[in-house]
């Protein structure tokens, strides 16, 4: 598995349109998962969540049918998809974004044409994390 974690800032005018735009960038066997970076406690948090999602699928213990959704569940430490999306999902407006790319070509430039690359959004903010969790 090849994992990339990138930070971005961006305006989400429509969650559905944004997801369609991101899905048009990747190939069918690749995963690009966008998460609320404000609810992410750094790269290791994402690496651990992705690892747990893969383990859940390999053991048949996955809660979601889709690996991207399972990653959101595991990274949010939730068992309900709706709660995971409330915490880590996209929302309309200006957002700090964590892009999780699995087995992808290098899409940093493609994503940078949609959002502003900003790795600083991946630095954990303890106060925000306390409010969220």
ABEGO torsion letter per residue (X at the ends): XBBBBBBBBBBBABAAAAAAAAAAABBAABBBBBBBAAABAEAAAAAAAAAAAAAAAAAGABABABAAAAAAAAAAGBABAAAAAAAABBBBEBBBBBBBBBGBBBAAAAAAAABBBBAAAABBBAAAAAAAX
